Amino acid sequence: MAISLVGAPRGLRILLPASFVILVLVLVALYHSTGQLETSQLLKTISNIHGGGNSQPQEEEEVHTRPANTHPPPKYKPTSTLAVPTVTDPFPLLATSTGAPPSIPEYNVPKPGLHRDYGLSYMPPLFIGFTRQWPMLLQCVVSYITAGWPPESIYVVENTGVQNSNADGKLTLQNPFYLNHTTLSRLGVNILQTPVLLTFSQLQNFFISTATSRQWPHYFYSHQDVLVMSFEDGADTIKRPGDRDWFFYDDQEKTDILRPAAAGQRGYRTIYENCLRELNHTLENEKRWAFRWFQYDHLTLVNRAALDAVGGWDSLMPYYGSDCDMNARLEMDGWTMRHRRVGIINDVSTIMEDLAVLYRDPEVVPKFIDPNPIPDEELDKVERPHKDERPDKDAPTGDETALDEENEPGEQPPENPTEESKEESGKEPEEGKQEESNEKSVERRSEKRGRGSSRAAGGSGIAQDYFRALLRVADEMGAYKYRSDNSARNSWQGSQHGGVGEPYYYNADGFGKSFWILAEAGREVFRQKWGHRDCDLVQETALQLDDQWRVEKDWEDTPSKS
């Protein structure tokens, strides 16, 4: 309806048009002065007015962009030319079905309540720490279970720092921190989760804390990059790269341990039963004991009281040097540590192509694959713990051995070596000799097995032949890890580079670089704490427990060439 001003008072006819013009000018001035009224906003406002104010604003996807600036673009590092294979699950049978896992060999099925036969009131837990590389962890867990370790006493400690991302299924297999909670649950093992990503020393203190809260005075822990087996074929005389000189209380015990009964024979014991037996024997024979190492700390029995007595692990020494520090403090305080033998342990960097072989699946042939193969010409470029240093594989020291950041710090020399071990370690082996010796030992035992009797594990010659083939491959995996003078021992840790865009993503190369930075910082803490650079604090110094952080350094710095 049109509005007419005809007949209106003259003053009104002049006032109204003038007021309209003034209102328009005011709106224009406000627009230019504030700059806050966008045309689109004005149109939306008009639309809402005509729509009665009831229409809902349309949701728009919020785009986050970095504010533009005039700085030059960053200079990026060269991209690695090494092709990393796509990660595959090493247990396809379990990954693609919803059924129960296969049955383990009958002779390795743990007897219910076996711990009570050895005077123990609880099943000592086995902690296995995990940070990266799911296939390696899965292989480790399955090897313990098929060797006779009760899954209900295994505790996988997820130390990934990704909060509940794995439990909620938000990470994929290519992500280094991927962990399959469903698979582990189906295997029957327990899962503990650290609140944040912990270093080696912090993880060890987490074990102590967990054992304390659950009233476990003794516990075991294992690295994830090991492959374990029981003495299914009886006596096993090969010395593997990670083995030490075993300690025996007397000759009778030495004979008993070095000549175990084979599977199916009277007196056969699994690696789990041997561990229970070792705990029982230690409690009966020694009062001040701290560690029992079954291939240094690849598998370790821990007396919590000893660690409590010396204040636990030094959390300010994150990786390298932390075990040298702990072992020295324990020995200074009168606690014993001994190398004992309970089973076959291979320190590995590769994985079985199909873990069904550990269940003795006759349809699967034992063979292994390298998850992160490095060409021979690239081996010298692999980052080492120290440049231009060749570790002695028989008796490495704390600052000489390249070990993995999740589970292994440095290395402590054998305590109070026997005359035999002194003779063996008195002369440093020539470079390459140990690797050659390991390979020849594997070959000799393979030939021996080929000529062996038809005595059968569990009464089956086929089962025994399969185990021999399986063990031969496992030994080859151990020798392969030490193939290049330690430079590629931990290449498996860099085998996963996926996960971009997933929760808590962290660049895989950056994670590895950060580890080495922290590792070197830990070495410096060790040097400053004790005034000594090497792991031999007890053997080569007069330091006492209360000398920590109180002594001057005992070495001379190398003069600069400049």
Order of alpha helices (4+ residues) and beta strands (2+ residues): alpha-alpha-alpha-alpha-beta-alpha-beta-alpha-beta-alpha-beta-beta-alpha-alpha-beta-beta-alpha-alpha-beta-beta-beta-beta-alpha-alpha-alpha-alpha-alpha
